Amino acid sequence: MRELLMVYLGGVILLLMLCTTIDSEEKIGFDHIVIAAFGWPIFTSILALKALSSR
């Protein structure tokens, strides 16, 4: 469980660091980055369950 939490927090930190490199002209707001940072584990688990159930 600890490894999963470390991967999750690493992904969140990586996406938030990416947020600082995005120019304001690209029309990507901070709220989109936060949603992506905290929502990717939910989205990937849903995709994994769909892939396993389609077998």
Secondary structure, 3 states (H helix, E strand, C coil): CHHHHHHHHHHHHHHHHHHCCCCHHHCCCHHHHHHHHHHHHHHHHHHHHHHHHCC
